Amino acid sequence: VTLAPAAAVSAGAQWRVDGGAWRASGATATGLTAGAHTVSFSAVSGWTAPGAVATATTNGTTNAFTATYVEESSGPVSIFEDDFEDGDLTGWTQDGAGNWANSTDEPITGSRSLKHNLSGVAATNYIYAQPSYSLSADTTTWRFKLKNGNWDPSSANRFHVFLAASAADFTGSAVDGYAVGINYTGTDDLVKLWRITDGALDSVVLASAVDWDALTTVAVEVTRTAAGLWELKTSTAGVFSGMTSAGTATDTAHVDTSYFGLYFLCSSTRAGQVWLDDVLIHQGELTGVTDSDGDGMPDDYESTYFGGATSGDPDGDGDGDGMGNYAEYIAGTDPTDPDGVLDLTPLPPLPPAEQAVLFQWPSVSGRVYSLWASTDLVANPSVFTQQAGGIAATPPFNTFTGALPAAAGTYYYRLRVDWPDAP
């Protein structure tokens, strides 16, 4: 009988037949009579033993099988985390000295991020950490934020994060594991979770609808249950709240978690233009969204846009675009960008829809919109009548076509946005 995994064997896992002497993994019990027997397994602290196995023997034959222990959860625990605010790269190993830096140059959040540190040269670089944990122990969550410069990804300019890899050299043919990023193969620029085998794309486990563009920041969260059920979530707002799920899928091909890190392939004009921040590897229940000051905006959102977990004023309008910070949080727009605003734009209808009103606005996943109209902003400035409701987001823009009002006159339209599943 072979016992697995090796960690359980090291912890003292053993087996025996019919209540007899305990035996080590790989041992063979001889001299058994032909007929039915029961194989049981020892209790090991921190592990759940396999159930007893009934087996039947016949003269002159050997029965062989493998029994697997499951590591018990020790409760929520952070395996590895780095927001780079300490100014160093302790815990990280570079593929070459100076290829990466803890940088204050255009950080994703706070005052520092991990940044590619070369310029003017084509390069293939990686940086990794070596966390210690087992995927069988509990649900594992990986979180991080990624940003690129003013360039659109391609087959020659691409990046990905290895969540769990068997080898340190992310460019080699020996690496097995799972990675998230864009264009491991192809050029569709979509954020995907891949299974990697022998350094090559083996399977697309999950694919999101996020189409990476120039100057894009995306928050990524990936979870894997102990049984191997994966989920990929993304947020183009760059926050770990209100994320969009790409669905779930089961994949248990690889379990080696020896390495975690970032890979970047770039041309000479794109060198130095990828950032990583707010890295977390966590096992067990991950607590929900925290809103320390109770203003309706999560701490992560306020830290991203206002520099601190409680630094944002929900009624403030620092970018002067006419929308308060809380309203921009609900709308999914950037509260620091005067051009990042929920703007209802009338469009000229095209034949044969000339007898129609046509509007367009920027939309964000998870939001629901409604269109309202008024004929008098002087006598009744707050009285609007709903023209259409329950309009689901179709990012990056929604377009709405409606019938012209029955009566001639001046009409004023406004747009409302709701976020039903806001954390």
N, C-alpha and C positions, 0 to 999 in steps of 0.2 A: 504494500500500500504506500503510495506517495502522497505526502501532505503538502499543501500549499496555502499561502505563499511562504517564501523563505523566512520572512519576518516572524510568522507564526511558529514555524519550526524552531527558530532561534529563541522564541519566548517559551518553549517547552512543549509544543504540541506532540502528542503521541497517539498510538492506536493499539487496540487489543482485540482478540477474538474470544467470544463467549465468556467475557469477564476474566480472562487469563492475564498473563503478564503484559505490562506495557511495552510497546516496541517503538523504535524510532522510525522516522520517515524513510522509506526505501527498503525496510527490512522485509523478510519473507517468513511467514509462519508455516512450518512443515509438520508432518506427522498427523495432520487432521484426518478424521474419519470422513468417508464420503457421506454427503448429505447436507442439510441446512445448517448454516452458521450465521452469527451476527457479529459484525465489526462495529465497535464503538470508539469514541474519541475522547481524549482527556480534556478537562476544563483548563483553559489558559486565561489568565487575567488580561483583560483588554480585548479579548477575541471571543466571537461566538462560534462554538464548535459545530461541525456538520452533524446532521442527524444520523442515527445508527443505520447501518446498511445491512440488509439481509442478502446473503449470497449462498449459493449451493456449489459444493465441490464434487468432483468425480475423481476416481483413481487415475493417477498419471497425468493430471492437468494442473495448471496454475492459473488462478484468477488474479487479475491485476486491475487496479483502478486508482484514480486520484480523488482525494477528498479535500475540499477547500474551506479553510477558516475565513470568517469575515471580521475585519477589525471593527471594534465597537467605537461609537462616537464618544469623544471625551467632552462634548459640548462645543459651543461656538469658539473658534480660535482663529486669530489672524496669523497666517503662515508667513506672509511677507508683505511689506508695504513701504512705499517711498513716494513722498511728494516733492523731494529734491530741495526743500527749503533749507536743509542743513548745509548746503553749499558744497557737498562732496559727492563722490560716487562709491562710498564704502558699501561693500556687498555686491558690487558689479565688476565684471571682468570684460575688458575691451579686446577686440580682435587685434588691435594695434594701439600703442600708446598715442594719445592725442587725437584719435579718430572721433571721440565723443567727449562732451563736456557738460558739466552742470552749469547751466548758462542763465544769465539775466537778460539775454537778447530775445525779446518778444515771447515771454513765457506764456504757456497756455493758461495757467492759474497761478495766483500768488506772485512771487517775485522771481521764481526760478523754475526751469524745466530741464529735462534731459534733452540735449540737442546734438545733432550731427555737427562735427566740428571742422570739416574740411571745406575748401572752396577752390573752384577753378580746376578740379580734377575729376575725371570719371572714376567711380569707386563702387565696390561692393563691401559693405561693412556690417558688423553685427556687434552686439553687446549683450551679456547675459548675466543672470543671477542663478544661484543654486539653492532653491528652497528645498526643504525636506518634508515630505508628506506622502500619504497614500490615497489614491483616488477611491479606494474601497472603504475608507474610514467614514465618510459622510458626504453630503452634497458640497461640492467645491464651487466657489465663485471667483472668477477673475474679473477685475475691473481696471480700466485704464482710459486715458484720453490721448488721442493722436491728432497732430496738425501737420499740414504741409504748407509750403510757400506758394508763391504766385505762379503755379504751374499745374497743368492737368496731367494726371498719371498716364502712363503708357507702359508698354512692355519693357522699355529701357529706363523707366523711372517709376519704381514701385516699392512698396514696403509691406511688411507684415510682422505680427507679434506671435512668436511661438509661445503658446500657453504651457505646453508640456512637451519636452523633447528629450530624446535618449542620448544625444550627443551635443557637445559644445559648439562644434563647427556647423553653423546653420547653412553653410554653402556646400557641405559634403554629401556624399552618397550614403553615409551610414546613419543619417538622422531619421528616426521614426517619431511621430507625435501628431500634435494638432496645432494649427496656426490660424490666425484671423488677420485678414488684410485685403489687399486688392491685387489682382493681376498676377497671381502665382503662375498661372498660364492665361493666355488670352488678354484682351484689352477692353473688357466691358466696364471696368472701374467700379464694379459692385463689391460691397463689403461681404465677404464670405468666410465661413468656417470650413477649413479643409482637414482631411486626414492625409498625413504625409508618410510615405513608406519608402525607405531607401533613398531619401532626399528628393523624391518626385511626388507630384500630386497623385494621390491614390483615389480620393473620392471627395466630392463636395458634400459635406455633412448638412450644412444649412446655408442659404443665400438670402441676404437682405435686399431691400429695394433701394438702399442708399447708393447713389451714383456719385462717387467722389469727384470733386471738381477742384479748381484752384482755390487757395486760401480757405480750406475747409478744416473745421475742427469737429471731431466726432467722439462722443463718449461711448465706450463699448463695455457691455457686461455679458459674460458667458457663464452659464452654470452647467454643471454635470452632476447628476445624482450618483450615489454609490453603485447603482445598477446600470449606469451608462446612458441615461437620458439627458441629452444636451438641449440647451436653449440659447439662442443668440438674440441679444437686444442692443439697439443703437439709439443714440440721440444726436441729431445734427445741431441741437442747441448746445451741445457740449456739457450736458449735466446728467447726473445719474437719477433723474426723476422724470416721470412722463415718458419713459423709453418705449420704443416700438419693437415688438417681438417679431422675429423672422420665423417663428414656429419652433417645433421640437423634433428631435430625431434621436434614435438610439444607435450608438456606435461604441463598441468595446474592444476594438482591434488592438489598441495600444494602451499601456498603463504606466509607462515609465515617465516620471515627473522630475527627472534630474535637473533639467534646465528650463529657464524661462527667459525670454529676451526679445530684442528688436533687431530686425534685418532691414537693410536699406540698400537698394541698387539704384545708382543715379548716374546721369551724364554730368559733364563738367559744369554745365550751367545750373544744375539743380543741387549740387553738393551743398551741404550745410543747411538744407531747407526741409528738415523733418524734425518734429518734436514729440516727446512722450512725457506724460505727467500723471500724477495721482494713481499710481500703480497699487493694486491690492490683490492679494490671493488670500481667500478666507474659506474656512470650512465650518459647516453648521449653519444655523439660522443667522441670516444677515438682517439686522434690525432695519426697520423701514425708514422712510424719509424723516429727517430731523429738522424741525423748525424752532430753533432755540428761543427766538423772540416772538413767536406766535403771530407774525405779520402776514402769514399766508404764502410766503416765499421760502422754499427750503434753504437750509444753510448752504448746501452745495451750489445752488443757483446764486445766492448772494456772494459767496466766495468767488465764483467764476466771474461775475460781472461787476462787483463792488469792492472786492478785495478783502472781505471778511464775512464770517458766518452771520453776523447781525448788522452789517454795514449798509444795507439797502433800505431806503425809505419807500414804502409801498406807494405813497402818494407823490413821490418825487418824480421829476422829469428832467434828469440831467442832460439828456441829448436834445431836449427842446423840440421834440417832434409832435407834441400834443397828446401823447399817451403816457399815463403814469406807469411806474415800474411794475406794479402788480398787474395792471392791464396788459403790459407787454409780456409778463410771465404767462398769463393765461393765453394770450394770442400766439406765443411762441416766437416773438420777434426780439431783436437785440435792443435792450434798454440803453445801450451806450452808443448806438448808431442812429443818427438823425434820419438816415435813409431806410432804416429797418423798421418800418411801421406798417400797420394793417391799413392799407390804402385802397378804397373802393374806386375803381376806375371805369367810367363809362366808355364803351367802345361803339364805333359806328357799325350797325348791323349790315350784313351783306345779303343781297337777293338770294333766295326769295323771302328772307326774314326781315324785310324792311319795316313791317308792321310789328316791331318788337323792340324791347329794351334789352341791351346787352351789357353785362358788367363783368369785370375781372378783378381778382384780388389775390395776393400771395397767401398760400395756405400751408398748414403744418399738420402732420399726422396726429390723429386723435382728436382734433378739433371738429366742432359742429357749428355751422353758420346759419344765420337767418337774415333775410332782407326785409327792410321796413321802409315805408314811404309816408310823407306828409305833404299837405298842400299849403300849410301856413306856419311859418316859423316865427311869426310876430305875435299873433293872438294866442296861438297854442303851440309854443315851442317844444313842449314835451309830449305832444300827442302824435304818435306814429302808428300806422296800421301795418301788421305783418303781411308781406306779399308772398313770402316763401319761407319755409322753415325746415329744420332737419337736414340741412345740406351737408353731406359728409365731405371731409377734406380730400382733395385730389392733388397732393403736392407735386410740383412746387406752386401751381396756380389753380384756382377754381375759376371757371367761366360759367356765367348764368345767363340764360335767355328767357325772357318773360314777355307776356302780352302787353301791348301798350294800354295805358289807362283808357277806360271807355269815354271819359269826358276830357275835352281839351283844357289845358291849363298848365300851370307851373307845378312841378312835383320835385320834392326833395327826398333823397334816398340815404339811408344809413345802413351799416352792416353791424351785426352783433355776432360775437364769437363766444362759444361755451366750450369748456373742457370737461366733459362728463366724468372722465376717469383721472382727473387731476389728483396727485398724491396729497 
